Each structure stands twice: as structure tokens, then as C-alpha cells.
Amino acid sequence: MNAIQFVENELVIRKSFPDFKAGDNITVTYKIVEGDKTRPQSFKGDVIQRRGSGATETFTIRKISDGIGVERIFPVHSPTIETIVVNKRGKVRRARIFYLRNLRGKAARIAEK
């Protein structure tokens, strides 16, 4: 187990991002590789969970696009993530807010801190 932790600590490049948690509205800008070109793309939505710890930590963002719910899972220490911007701080009581999947319209709004 110590060997795994050593490799994670030495080889994983850790970037400094703002603190965010479930309920926050964030924008993640990440690099898309198309052939030999790269371009930035943004994904803006509500964080519905953070999971894991250390080098394997991930977070899930949910947004509504043309009336369809879209979720995307990002590794926190992914080299493709360029920036994370916190747009709004949400006030929720749970660490995993999967109940948003069943809500529509105004009921799906998260109160701001």
C-alpha cells in the first residue's frame, strides 16, 4: 500500500483549484484533442458529488442541455482540466445530491449561500 501512495504522491501533478463541494455551480474548462489540434471547451453545471481521495478523486457535474440532463465525471487531477471557476455557492444538506435527477424546472434550483 505504501508503494501505491508513493507513486501517487510523486507522479500525479496536482493543480491548485478553488474549493468547491456538492451544490456549487462551477465552470470547468478542459482541453479537447481533435486530430493534431487542441481546443478548450467549457462545461458549466452543478456539482452533484465529489468522490474518492488523493490522486483518484473525481467530481460529477450536471447540467440541463435542451431539456435533457447531462452529467459528466471529471478526475480532479486530470491533466486535461485547465481551469475551474466557482460561479455560485449552493446551500445543500447532503454530500451527494442525486435527487436533482428527478426534479424539473424551478424545483431543481439550488439556493445560494
Biopython code that builds the backbone (N, CA, C, O; Angstrom):
import numpy as np
from Bio.PDB.StructureBuilder import StructureBuilder

atoms = [
    (1, "MET", "N", (0.818, -1.194, 0.000)),
    (1, "MET", "CA", (0.000, 0.000, 0.000)),
    (1, "MET", "C", (0.862, 1.258, 0.000)),
    (1, "MET", "O", (0.516, 2.253, -0.636)),
    (2, "ASN", "N", (1.983, 1.211, 0.713)),
    (2, "ASN", "CA", (2.859, 2.375, 0.747)),
    (2, "ASN", "C", (3.446, 2.681, -0.618)),
    (2, "ASN", "O", (3.668, 3.847, -0.944)),
    (3, "ALA", "N", (3.704, 1.657, -1.425)),
    (3, "ALA", "CA", (4.247, 1.863, -2.764)),
    (3, "ALA", "C", (3.238, 2.600, -3.641)),
    (3, "ALA", "O", (3.614, 3.477, -4.419)),
    (4, "ILE", "N", (1.968, 2.248, -3.519)),
    (4, "ILE", "CA", (0.927, 2.907, -4.297)),
    (4, "ILE", "C", (0.822, 4.378, -3.900)),
    (4, "ILE", "O", (0.729, 5.251, -4.763)),
    (5, "GLN", "N", (0.836, 4.650, -2.609)),
    (5, "GLN", "CA", (0.762, 6.037, -2.149)),
    (5, "GLN", "C", (1.992, 6.827, -2.580)),
    (5, "GLN", "O", (1.878, 8.003, -2.924)),
    (6, "PHE", "N", (3.152, 6.206, -2.566)),
    (6, "PHE", "CA", (4.374, 6.876, -3.005)),
    (6, "PHE", "C", (4.276, 7.277, -4.471)),
    (6, "PHE", "O", (4.615, 8.403, -4.836)),
    (7, "VAL", "N", (3.809, 6.350, -5.313)),
    (7, "VAL", "CA", (3.678, 6.641, -6.742)),
    (7, "VAL", "C", (2.657, 7.749, -6.968)),
    (7, "VAL", "O", (2.891, 8.644, -7.781)),
    (8, "GLU", "N", (1.518, 7.703, -6.255)),
    (8, "GLU", "CA", (0.508, 8.746, -6.398)),
    (8, "GLU", "C", (1.064, 10.106, -6.011)),
    (8, "GLU", "O", (0.828, 11.090, -6.712)),
    (9, "ASN", "N", (1.794, 10.178, -4.914)),
    (9, "ASN", "CA", (2.314, 11.454, -4.437)),
    (9, "ASN", "C", (3.408, 12.011, -5.337)),
    (9, "ASN", "O", (3.516, 13.227, -5.496)),
    (10, "GLU", "N", (4.214, 11.143, -5.924)),
    (10, "GLU", "CA", (5.352, 11.603, -6.720)),
    (10, "GLU", "C", (4.986, 11.894, -8.175)),
    (10, "GLU", "O", (5.500, 12.849, -8.757)),
    (11, "LEU", "N", (4.112, 11.092, -8.767)),
    (11, "LEU", "CA", (3.866, 11.200, -10.199)),
    (11, "LEU", "C", (2.640, 12.019, -10.574)),
    (11, "LEU", "O", (2.554, 12.503, -11.703)),
    (12, "VAL", "N", (1.705, 12.185, -9.674)),
    (12, "VAL", "CA", (0.496, 12.927, -10.001)),
    (12, "VAL", "C", (0.772, 14.418, -9.869)),
    (12, "VAL", "O", (1.221, 14.891, -8.825)),
    (13, "ILE", "N", (0.496, 15.153, -10.947)),
    (13, "ILE", "CA", (0.676, 16.593, -10.936)),
    (13, "ILE", "C", (-0.582, 17.210, -10.325)),
    (13, "ILE", "O", (-1.682, 17.060, -10.856)),
    (14, "ARG", "N", (-0.404, 17.893, -9.219)),
    (14, "ARG", "CA", (-1.544, 18.492, -8.532)),
    (14, "ARG", "C", (-1.628, 19.974, -8.871)),
    (14, "ARG", "O", (-0.663, 20.719, -8.700)),
    (15, "LYS", "N", (-2.777, 20.383, -9.345)),
    (15, "LYS", "CA", (-3.008, 21.784, -9.652)),
    (15, "LYS", "C", (-3.809, 22.399, -8.518)),
    (15, "LYS", "O", (-4.524, 21.700, -7.799)),
    (16, "SER", "N", (-3.688, 23.686, -8.364)),
    (16, "SER", "CA", (-4.451, 24.348, -7.309)),
    (16, "SER", "C", (-5.736, 24.913, -7.920)),
    (16, "SER", "O", (-5.701, 25.820, -8.751)),
    (17, "PHE", "N", (-6.849, 24.362, -7.495)),
    (17, "PHE", "CA", (-8.163, 24.810, -7.932)),
    (17, "PHE", "C", (-8.907, 25.355, -6.724)),
    (17, "PHE", "O", (-8.566, 25.012, -5.592)),
    (18, "PRO", "N", (-9.917, 26.197, -6.933)),
    (18, "PRO", "CA", (-10.689, 26.693, -5.790)),
    (18, "PRO", "C", (-11.456, 25.558, -5.108)),
    (18, "PRO", "O", (-11.786, 24.551, -5.733)),
    (19, "ASP", "N", (-11.730, 25.740, -3.827)),
    (19, "ASP", "CA", (-12.510, 24.740, -3.103)),
    (19, "ASP", "C", (-13.952, 24.788, -3.581)),
    (19, "ASP", "O", (-14.538, 25.863, -3.705)),
    (20, "PHE", "N", (-14.514, 23.628, -3.848)),
    (20, "PHE", "CA", (-15.927, 23.532, -4.217)),
    (20, "PHE", "C", (-16.456, 22.227, -3.668)),
    (20, "PHE", "O", (-15.701, 21.299, -3.380)),
    (21, "LYS", "N", (-17.787, 22.175, -3.527)),
    (21, "LYS", "CA", (-18.410, 20.981, -2.990)),
    (21, "LYS", "C", (-19.752, 20.783, -3.667)),
    (21, "LYS", "O", (-20.110, 21.543, -4.567)),
    (22, "ALA", "N", (-20.496, 19.777, -3.247)),
    (22, "ALA", "CA", (-21.794, 19.496, -3.849)),
    (22, "ALA", "C", (-22.721, 20.691, -3.668)),
    (22, "ALA", "O", (-22.765, 21.296, -2.597)),
    (23, "GLY", "N", (-23.450, 21.020, -4.709)),
    (23, "GLY", "CA", (-24.369, 22.139, -4.682)),
    (23, "GLY", "C", (-23.816, 23.396, -5.332)),
    (23, "GLY", "O", (-24.581, 24.298, -5.675)),
    (24, "ASP", "N", (-22.504, 23.475, -5.508)),
    (24, "ASP", "CA", (-21.904, 24.643, -6.135)),
    (24, "ASP", "C", (-22.089, 24.575, -7.647)),
    (24, "ASP", "O", (-22.107, 23.495, -8.238)),
    (25, "ASN", "N", (-22.225, 25.746, -8.259)),
    (25, "ASN", "CA", (-22.303, 25.849, -9.705)),
    (25, "ASN", "C", (-20.909, 26.246, -10.205)),
    (25, "ASN", "O", (-20.398, 27.305, -9.841)),
    (26, "ILE", "N", (-20.303, 25.409, -11.028)),
    (26, "ILE", "CA", (-18.946, 25.674, -11.485)),
    (26, "ILE", "C", (-18.844, 25.562, -13.004)),
    (26, "ILE", "O", (-19.697, 24.967, -13.662)),
    (27, "THR", "N", (-17.789, 26.146, -13.532)),
    (27, "THR", "CA", (-17.457, 26.015, -14.945)),
    (27, "THR", "C", (-16.094, 25.361, -15.048)),
    (27, "THR", "O", (-15.115, 25.874, -14.504)),
    (28, "VAL", "N", (-16.021, 24.237, -15.739)),
    (28, "VAL", "CA", (-14.771, 23.521, -15.940)),
    (28, "VAL", "C", (-14.358, 23.718, -17.394)),
    (28, "VAL", "O", (-15.116, 23.398, -18.310)),
    (29, "THR", "N", (-13.162, 24.243, -17.601)),
    (29, "THR", "CA", (-12.609, 24.379, -18.939)),
    (29, "THR", "C", (-11.550, 23.301, -19.113)),
    (29, "THR", "O", (-10.606, 23.211, -18.328)),
    (30, "TYR", "N", (-11.714, 22.492, -20.140)),
    (30, "TYR", "CA", (-10.802, 21.385, -20.371)),
    (30, "TYR", "C", (-10.409, 21.329, -21.838)),
    (30, "TYR", "O", (-11.082, 21.905, -22.693)),
    (31, "LYS", "N", (-9.316, 20.633, -22.124)),
    (31, "LYS", "CA", (-8.780, 20.551, -23.479)),
    (31, "LYS", "C", (-9.401, 19.385, -24.223)),
    (31, "LYS", "O", (-9.488, 18.273, -23.702)),
    (32, "ILE", "N", (-9.833, 19.651, -25.454)),
    (32, "ILE", "CA", (-10.351, 18.633, -26.352)),
    (32, "ILE", "C", (-9.302, 18.432, -27.446)),
    (32, "ILE", "O", (-8.845, 19.401, -28.053)),
    (33, "VAL", "N", (-8.923, 17.189, -27.697)),
    (33, "VAL", "CA", (-7.950, 16.890, -28.744)),
    (33, "VAL", "C", (-8.704, 16.351, -29.953)),
    (33, "VAL", "O", (-9.391, 15.333, -29.873)),
    (34, "GLU", "N", (-8.561, 17.058, -31.082)),
    (34, "GLU", "CA", (-9.188, 16.635, -32.330)),
    (34, "GLU", "C", (-8.090, 16.501, -33.379)),
    (34, "GLU", "O", (-7.632, 17.497, -33.939)),
    (35, "GLY", "N", (-7.683, 15.295, -33.636)),
    (35, "GLY", "CA", (-6.586, 15.076, -34.570)),
    (35, "GLY", "C", (-5.286, 15.571, -33.969)),
    (35, "GLY", "O", (-4.859, 15.093, -32.918)),
    (36, "ASP", "N", (-4.655, 16.529, -34.634)),
    (36, "ASP", "CA", (-3.421, 17.094, -34.106)),
    (36, "ASP", "C", (-3.641, 18.461, -33.471)),
    (36, "ASP", "O", (-2.683, 19.115, -33.058)),
    (37, "LYS", "N", (-4.905, 18.898, -33.390)),
    (37, "LYS", "CA", (-5.221, 20.203, -32.803)),
    (37, "LYS", "C", (-5.895, 20.022, -31.444)),
    (37, "LYS", "O", (-6.570, 19.021, -31.200)),
    (38, "THR", "N", (-5.702, 21.001, -30.568)),
    (38, "THR", "CA", (-6.406, 21.013, -29.284)),
    (38, "THR", "C", (-7.160, 22.315, -29.161)),
    (38, "THR", "O", (-6.731, 23.350, -29.672)),
    (39, "ARG", "N", (-8.295, 22.254, -28.474)),
    (39, "ARG", "CA", (-9.095, 23.459, -28.236)),
    (39, "ARG", "C", (-9.725, 23.354, -26.868)),
    (39, "ARG", "O", (-9.986, 22.252, -26.384)),
    (40, "PRO", "N", (-9.974, 24.502, -26.233)),
    (40, "PRO", "CA", (-10.632, 24.470, -24.925)),
    (40, "PRO", "C", (-12.152, 24.367, -25.079)),
    (40, "PRO", "O", (-12.736, 24.923, -26.009)),
    (41, "GLN", "N", (-12.769, 23.654, -24.158)),
    (41, "GLN", "CA", (-14.227, 23.561, -24.120)),
    (41, "GLN", "C", (-14.679, 23.703, -22.676)),
    (41, "GLN", "O", (-14.008, 23.219, -21.764)),
    (42, "SER", "N", (-15.807, 24.360, -22.462)),
    (42, "SER", "CA", (-16.308, 24.594, -21.111)),
    (42, "SER", "C", (-17.529, 23.747, -20.839)),
    (42, "SER", "O", (-18.322, 23.465, -21.737)),
    (43, "PHE", "N", (-17.669, 23.347, -19.595)),
    (43, "PHE", "CA", (-18.837, 22.595, -19.130)),
    (43, "PHE", "C", (-19.292, 23.270, -17.849)),
    (43, "PHE", "O", (-18.581, 23.243, -16.845)),
    (44, "LYS", "N", (-20.482, 23.880, -17.875)),
    (44, "LYS", "CA", (-20.991, 24.629, -16.725)),
    (44, "LYS", "C", (-22.196, 23.904, -16.160)),
    (44, "LYS", "O", (-23.134, 23.575, -16.887)),
    (45, "GLY", "N", (-22.165, 23.654, -14.843)),
    (45, "GLY", "CA", (-23.284, 22.974, -14.219)),
    (45, "GLY", "C", (-23.109, 22.891, -12.717)),
    (45, "GLY", "O", (-22.188, 23.479, -12.151)),
    (46, "ASP", "N", (-24.005, 22.152, -12.079)),
    (46, "ASP", "CA", (-23.994, 21.985, -10.630)),
    (46, "ASP", "C", (-23.217, 20.729, -10.254)),
    (46, "ASP", "O", (-23.363, 19.682, -10.885)),
    (47, "VAL", "N", (-22.397, 20.846, -9.229)),
    (47, "VAL", "CA", (-21.663, 19.691, -8.723)),
    (47, "VAL", "C", (-22.649, 18.842, -7.931)),
    (47, "VAL", "O", (-23.259, 19.325, -6.977)),
    (48, "ILE", "N", (-22.809, 17.570, -8.324)),
    (48, "ILE", "CA", (-23.734, 16.722, -7.581)),
    (48, "ILE", "C", (-23.010, 15.770, -6.646)),
    (48, "ILE", "O", (-23.633, 15.185, -5.759)),
    (49, "GLN", "N", (-21.697, 15.601, -6.829)),
    (49, "GLN", "CA", (-20.941, 14.781, -5.872)),
    (49, "GLN", "C", (-19.452, 14.976, -6.070)),
    (49, "GLN", "O", (-18.995, 15.312, -7.163)),
    (50, "ARG", "N", (-18.702, 14.763, -5.004)),
    (50, "ARG", "CA", (-17.250, 14.582, -5.046)),
    (50, "ARG", "C", (-16.998, 13.208, -4.461)),
    (50, "ARG", "O", (-17.631, 12.824, -3.477)),
    (51, "ARG", "N", (-16.085, 12.469, -5.054)),
    (51, "ARG", "CA", (-15.892, 11.084, -4.641)),
    (51, "ARG", "C", (-14.409, 10.740, -4.658)),
    (51, "ARG", "O", (-13.662, 11.214, -5.514)),
    (52, "GLY", "N", (-13.996, 9.918, -3.713)),
    (52, "GLY", "CA", (-12.621, 9.454, -3.671)),
    (52, "GLY", "C", (-11.709, 10.406, -2.913)),
    (52, "GLY", "O", (-12.161, 11.389, -2.326)),
    (53, "SER", "N", (-10.412, 10.095, -2.937)),
    (53, "SER", "CA", (-9.432, 10.942, -2.276)),
    (53, "SER", "C", (-8.093, 10.783, -2.975)),
    (53, "SER", "O", (-7.856, 9.802, -3.679)),
    (54, "GLY", "N", (-7.241, 11.741, -2.773)),
    (54, "GLY", "CA", (-5.907, 11.674, -3.347)),
    (54, "GLY", "C", (-5.918, 11.791, -4.854)),
    (54, "GLY", "O", (-6.637, 12.614, -5.421)),
    (55, "ALA", "N", (-5.123, 10.968, -5.497)),
    (55, "ALA", "CA", (-4.959, 11.044, -6.947)),
    (55, "ALA", "C", (-6.181, 10.536, -7.704)),
    (55, "ALA", "O", (-6.352, 10.857, -8.880)),
    (56, "THR", "N", (-7.031, 9.750, -7.051)),
    (56, "THR", "CA", (-8.186, 9.161, -7.737)),
    (56, "THR", "C", (-9.488, 9.909, -7.456)),
    (56, "THR", "O", (-10.565, 9.376, -7.723)),
    (57, "GLU", "N", (-9.416, 11.112, -6.933)),
    (57, "GLU", "CA", (-10.627, 11.864, -6.595)),
    (57, "GLU", "C", (-11.314, 12.351, -7.868)),
    (57, "GLU", "O", (-10.656, 12.814, -8.800)),
    (58, "THR", "N", (-12.640, 12.243, -7.898)),
    (58, "THR", "CA", (-13.432, 12.694, -9.042)),
    (58, "THR", "C", (-14.593, 13.548, -8.563)),
    (58, "THR", "O", (-14.949, 13.532, -7.385)),
    (59, "PHE", "N", (-15.181, 14.295, -9.497)),
    (59, "PHE", "CA", (-16.401, 15.032, -9.200)),
    (59, "PHE", "C", (-17.324, 14.949, -10.404)),
    (59, "PHE", "O", (-16.874, 14.835, -11.544)),
    (60, "THR", "N", (-18.622, 15.008, -10.134)),
    (60, "THR", "CA", (-19.642, 14.886, -11.167)),
    (60, "THR", "C", (-20.395, 16.196, -11.285)),
    (60, "THR", "O", (-20.819, 16.774, -10.284)),
    (61, "ILE", "N", (-20.558, 16.660, -12.516)),
    (61, "ILE", "CA", (-21.292, 17.897, -12.782)),
    (61, "ILE", "C", (-22.519, 17.558, -13.612)),
    (61, "ILE", "O", (-22.463, 16.723, -14.515)),
    (62, "ARG", "N", (-23.628, 18.216, -13.295)),
    (62, "ARG", "CA", (-24.883, 18.005, -14.023)),
    (62, "ARG", "C", (-25.383, 19.325, -14.562)),
    (62, "ARG", "O", (-25.382, 20.336, -13.859)),
    (63, "LYS", "N", (-25.815, 19.314, -15.822)),
    (63, "LYS", "CA", (-26.439, 20.488, -16.417)),
    (63, "LYS", "C", (-27.617, 20.031, -17.263)),
    (63, "LYS", "O", (-27.728, 18.856, -17.615)),
    (64, "ILE", "N", (-28.487, 20.968, -17.580)),
    (64, "ILE", "CA", (-29.621, 20.690, -18.452)),
    (64, "ILE", "C", (-29.312, 21.322, -19.807)),
    (64, "ILE", "O", (-29.103, 22.531, -19.901)),
    (65, "SER", "N", (-29.284, 20.502, -20.851)),
    (65, "SER", "CA", (-28.982, 20.980, -22.196)),
    (65, "SER", "C", (-30.154, 20.633, -23.113)),
    (65, "SER", "O", (-30.403, 19.461, -23.397)),
    (66, "ASP", "N", (-30.864, 21.652, -23.569)),
    (66, "ASP", "CA", (-32.045, 21.465, -24.426)),
    (66, "ASP", "C", (-33.079, 20.550, -23.787)),
    (66, "ASP", "O", (-33.689, 19.729, -24.470)),
    (67, "GLY", "N", (-33.281, 20.688, -22.473)),
    (67, "GLY", "CA", (-34.278, 19.915, -21.760)),
    (67, "GLY", "C", (-33.841, 18.516, -21.368)),
    (67, "GLY", "O", (-34.627, 17.758, -20.799)),
    (68, "ILE", "N", (-32.610, 18.166, -21.661)),
    (68, "ILE", "CA", (-32.091, 16.841, -21.338)),
    (68, "ILE", "C", (-30.978, 16.991, -20.323)),
    (68, "ILE", "O", (-30.086, 17.821, -20.500)),
    (69, "GLY", "N", (-31.015, 16.197, -19.258)),
    (69, "GLY", "CA", (-29.978, 16.245, -18.245)),
    (69, "GLY", "C", (-28.702, 15.584, -18.741)),
    (69, "GLY", "O", (-28.722, 14.468, -19.260)),
    (70, "VAL", "N", (-27.589, 16.294, -18.573)),
    (70, "VAL", "CA", (-26.289, 15.787, -18.999)),
    (70, "VAL", "C", (-25.363, 15.796, -17.790)),
    (70, "VAL", "O", (-25.228, 16.814, -17.112)),
    (71, "GLU", "N", (-24.728, 14.659, -17.524)),
    (71, "GLU", "CA", (-23.773, 14.569, -16.419)),
    (71, "GLU", "C", (-22.418, 14.200, -16.971)),
    (71, "GLU", "O", (-22.300, 13.433, -17.927)),
    (72, "ARG", "N", (-21.394, 14.765, -16.348)),
    (72, "ARG", "CA", (-20.024, 14.474, -16.769)),
    (72, "ARG", "C", (-19.170, 14.272, -15.525)),
    (72, "ARG", "O", (-19.277, 15.037, -14.566)),
    (73, "ILE", "N", (-18.334, 13.259, -15.536)),
    (73, "ILE", "CA", (-17.443, 12.959, -14.411)),
    (73, "ILE", "C", (-16.034, 13.393, -14.792)),
    (73, "ILE", "O", (-15.520, 13.009, -15.843)),
    (74, "PHE", "N", (-15.413, 14.196, -13.931)),
    (74, "PHE", "CA", (-14.054, 14.673, -14.156)),
    (74, "PHE", "C", (-13.145, 14.180, -13.043)),
    (74, "PHE", "O", (-13.527, 14.251, -11.875)),
    (75, "PRO", "N", (-11.961, 13.683, -13.361)),
    (75, "PRO", "CA", (-10.951, 13.462, -12.322)),
    (75, "PRO", "C", (-10.402, 14.817, -11.867)),
    (75, "PRO", "O", (-10.133, 15.681, -12.702)),
    (76, "VAL", "N", (-10.236, 15.011, -10.572)),
    (76, "VAL", "CA", (-9.777, 16.299, -10.054)),
    (76, "VAL", "C", (-8.381, 16.632, -10.560)),
    (76, "VAL", "O", (-8.103, 17.788, -10.879)),
    (77, "HIS", "N", (-7.508, 15.650, -10.639)),
    (77, "HIS", "CA", (-6.122, 15.900, -11.015)),
    (77, "HIS", "C", (-5.840, 15.523, -12.465)),
    (77, "HIS", "O", (-4.731, 15.103, -12.798)),
    (78, "SER", "N", (-6.844, 15.674, -13.328)),
    (78, "SER", "CA", (-6.675, 15.358, -14.736)),
    (78, "SER", "C", (-5.805, 16.412, -15.419)),
    (78, "SER", "O", (-5.993, 17.606, -15.183)),
    (79, "PRO", "N", (-4.865, 15.997, -16.253)),
    (79, "PRO", "CA", (-4.045, 16.993, -16.952)),
    (79, "PRO", "C", (-4.816, 17.755, -18.027)),
    (79, "PRO", "O", (-4.339, 18.787, -18.498)),
    (80, "THR", "N", (-6.002, 17.273, -18.430)),
    (80, "THR", "CA", (-6.775, 17.979, -19.452)),
    (80, "THR", "C", (-7.564, 19.148, -18.886)),
    (80, "THR", "O", (-7.993, 20.012, -19.650)),
    (81, "ILE", "N", (-7.770, 19.208, -17.578)),
    (81, "ILE", "CA", (-8.509, 20.314, -16.979)),
    (81, "ILE", "C", (-7.600, 21.533, -16.913)),
    (81, "ILE", "O", (-6.507, 21.479, -16.348)),
    (82, "GLU", "N", (-8.066, 22.634, -17.498)),
    (82, "GLU", "CA", (-7.288, 23.870, -17.476)),
    (82, "GLU", "C", (-7.678, 24.743, -16.292)),
    (82, "GLU", "O", (-6.825, 25.143, -15.501)),
    (83, "THR", "N", (-8.970, 25.037, -16.172)),
    (83, "THR", "CA", (-9.424, 25.903, -15.080)),
    (83, "THR", "C", (-10.750, 25.400, -14.518)),
    (83, "THR", "O", (-11.532, 24.736, -15.199)),
    (84, "ILE", "N", (-10.969, 25.738, -13.263)),
    (84, "ILE", "CA", (-12.260, 25.521, -12.610)),
    (84, "ILE", "C", (-12.644, 26.846, -11.973)),
    (84, "ILE", "O", (-11.890, 27.400, -11.174)),
    (85, "VAL", "N", (-13.818, 27.350, -12.328)),
    (85, "VAL", "CA", (-14.300, 28.623, -11.797)),
    (85, "VAL", "C", (-15.596, 28.359, -11.044)),
    (85, "VAL", "O", (-16.517, 27.742, -11.579)),
    (86, "VAL", "N", (-15.665, 28.829, -9.797)),
    (86, "VAL", "CA", (-16.884, 28.680, -8.997)),
    (86, "VAL", "C", (-17.777, 29.869, -9.307)),
    (86, "VAL", "O", (-17.410, 31.012, -9.035)),
    (87, "ASN", "N", (-18.957, 29.602, -9.880)),
    (87, "ASN", "CA", (-19.904, 30.663, -10.228)),
    (87, "ASN", "C", (-20.793, 31.028, -9.047)),
    (87, "ASN", "O", (-20.973, 32.207, -8.743)),
    (88, "LYS", "N", (-21.350, 30.018, -8.380)),
    (88, "LYS", "CA", (-22.239, 30.231, -7.233)),
    (88, "LYS", "C", (-21.974, 29.163, -6.194)),
    (88, "LYS", "O", (-21.657, 28.022, -6.526)),
    (89, "ARG", "N", (-22.105, 29.536, -4.951)),
    (89, "ARG", "CA", (-22.016, 28.570, -3.849)),
    (89, "ARG", "C", (-23.431, 28.136, -3.504)),
    (89, "ARG", "O", (-24.292, 28.976, -3.241)),
    (90, "GLY", "N", (-23.674, 26.853, -3.503)),
    (90, "GLY", "CA", (-25.006, 26.340, -3.226)),
    (90, "GLY", "C", (-25.174, 25.935, -1.777)),
    (90, "GLY", "O", (-24.215, 25.567, -1.098)),
    (91, "LYS", "N", (-26.410, 26.011, -1.319)),
    (91, "LYS", "CA", (-26.738, 25.618, 0.050)),
    (91, "LYS", "C", (-27.519, 24.314, -0.014)),
    (91, "LYS", "O", (-28.711, 24.304, -0.322)),
    (92, "VAL", "N", (-26.830, 23.211, 0.282)),
    (92, "VAL", "CA", (-27.461, 21.888, 0.300)),
    (92, "VAL", "C", (-27.074, 21.183, 1.590)),
    (92, "VAL", "O", (-26.086, 21.533, 2.235)),
    (93, "ARG", "N", (-27.863, 20.192, 1.954)),
    (93, "ARG", "CA", (-27.620, 19.476, 3.210)),
    (93, "ARG", "C", (-26.930, 18.142, 3.014)),
    (93, "ARG", "O", (-26.577, 17.476, 3.987)),
    (94, "ARG", "N", (-26.737, 17.749, 1.781)),
    (94, "ARG", "CA", (-26.176, 16.427, 1.519)),
    (94, "ARG", "C", (-24.882, 16.538, 0.712)),
    (94, "ARG", "O", (-24.646, 17.535, 0.029)),
    (95, "ALA", "N", (-24.061, 15.510, 0.800)),
    (95, "ALA", "CA", (-22.812, 15.475, 0.041)),
    (95, "ALA", "C", (-23.039, 14.952, -1.380)),
    (95, "ALA", "O", (-22.254, 15.239, -2.283)),
    (96, "ARG", "N", (-24.096, 14.197, -1.571)),
    (96, "ARG", "CA", (-24.431, 13.681, -2.891)),
    (96, "ARG", "C", (-25.887, 14.011, -3.173)),
    (96, "ARG", "O", (-26.789, 13.480, -2.525)),
    (97, "ILE", "N", (-26.112, 14.882, -4.133)),
    (97, "ILE", "CA", (-27.465, 15.395, -4.359)),
    (97, "ILE", "C", (-28.071, 14.790, -5.630)),
    (97, "ILE", "O", (-28.423, 15.497, -6.574)),
    (98, "PHE", "N", (-28.178, 13.465, -5.621)),
    (98, "PHE", "CA", (-28.738, 12.750, -6.757)),
    (98, "PHE", "C", (-30.236, 13.002, -6.919)),
    (98, "PHE", "O", (-30.800, 12.699, -7.971)),
    (99, "TYR", "N", (-30.881, 13.547, -5.904)),
    (99, "TYR", "CA", (-32.310, 13.816, -6.013)),
    (99, "TYR", "C", (-32.603, 14.865, -7.082)),
    (99, "TYR", "O", (-33.751, 14.991, -7.508)),
    (100, "LEU", "N", (-31.609, 15.613, -7.523)),
    (100, "LEU", "CA", (-31.813, 16.594, -8.595)),
    (100, "LEU", "C", (-32.197, 15.925, -9.910)),
    (100, "LEU", "O", (-32.816, 16.552, -10.770)),
    (101, "ARG", "N", (-31.833, 14.657, -10.068)),
    (101, "ARG", "CA", (-32.146, 13.943, -11.305)),
    (101, "ARG", "C", (-33.644, 13.811, -11.520)),
    (101, "ARG", "O", (-34.102, 13.726, -12.660)),
    (102, "ASN", "N", (-34.411, 13.792, -10.442)),
    (102, "ASN", "CA", (-35.858, 13.616, -10.544)),
    (102, "ASN", "C", (-36.622, 14.933, -10.575)),
    (102, "ASN", "O", (-37.839, 14.925, -10.765)),
    (103, "LEU", "N", (-35.946, 16.058, -10.395)),
    (103, "LEU", "CA", (-36.611, 17.356, -10.330)),
    (103, "LEU", "C", (-36.495, 18.089, -11.653)),
    (103, "LEU", "O", (-35.519, 17.913, -12.383)),
    (104, "ARG", "N", (-37.488, 18.912, -11.965)),
    (104, "ARG", "CA", (-37.514, 19.682, -13.206)),
    (104, "ARG", "C", (-37.825, 21.141, -12.895)),
    (104, "ARG", "O", (-38.471, 21.442, -11.892)),
    (105, "GLY", "N", (-37.374, 22.026, -13.739)),
    (105, "GLY", "CA", (-37.732, 23.442, -13.659)),
    (105, "GLY", "C", (-37.269, 24.122, -12.392)),
    (105, "GLY", "O", (-36.131, 23.955, -11.956)),
    (106, "LYS", "N", (-38.182, 24.901, -11.800)),
    (106, "LYS", "CA", (-37.829, 25.669, -10.601)),
    (106, "LYS", "C", (-37.547, 24.788, -9.401)),
    (106, "LYS", "O", (-36.815, 25.192, -8.498)),
    (107, "ALA", "N", (-38.107, 23.605, -9.374)),
    (107, "ALA", "CA", (-37.871, 22.693, -8.245)),
    (107, "ALA", "C", (-36.428, 22.217, -8.210)),
    (107, "ALA", "O", (-35.940, 21.800, -7.160)),
    (108, "ALA", "N", (-35.740, 22.275, -9.344)),
    (108, "ALA", "CA", (-34.367, 21.800, -9.431)),
    (108, "ALA", "C", (-33.341, 22.878, -9.078)),
    (108, "ALA", "O", (-32.135, 22.638, -9.135)),
    (109, "ARG", "N", (-33.826, 24.063, -8.715)),
    (109, "ARG", "CA", (-32.887, 25.127, -8.361)),
    (109, "ARG", "C", (-32.267, 24.862, -6.992)),
    (109, "ARG", "O", (-32.893, 24.260, -6.119)),
    (110, "ILE", "N", (-31.046, 25.312, -6.820)),
    (110, "ILE", "CA", (-30.338, 25.186, -5.553)),
    (110, "ILE", "C", (-30.211, 26.578, -4.963)),
    (110, "ILE", "O", (-29.790, 27.514, -5.643)),
    (111, "ALA", "N", (-30.576, 26.713, -3.695)),
    (111, "ALA", "CA", (-30.484, 28.014, -3.030)),
    (111, "ALA", "C", (-29.027, 28.431, -2.904)),
    (111, "ALA", "O", (-28.143, 27.602, -2.684)),
    (112, "GLU", "N", (-28.792, 29.736, -3.049)),
    (112, "GLU", "CA", (-27.431, 30.263, -2.966)),
    (112, "GLU", "C", (-27.089, 30.647, -1.544)),
    (112, "GLU", "O", (-27.935, 31.137, -0.796)),
    (113, "LYS", "N", (-25.825, 30.418, -1.178)),
    (113, "LYS", "CA", (-25.361, 30.781, 0.168)),
    (113, "LYS", "C", (-25.246, 32.283, 0.282)),
    (113, "LYS", "O", (-24.871, 32.795, 1.337)),
]
sb = StructureBuilder()
sb.init_structure("model")
sb.init_model(0)
sb.init_chain("A")
sb.init_seg("    ")
for serial, (resi, resn, name, xyz) in enumerate(atoms, 1):
    if name == "N":
        sb.init_residue(resn, " ", resi, " ")
    sb.init_atom(name, np.array(xyz, "f"), 0.0, 1.0, " ", f" {name:<3s}", serial, name[0])
structure = sb.get_structure()
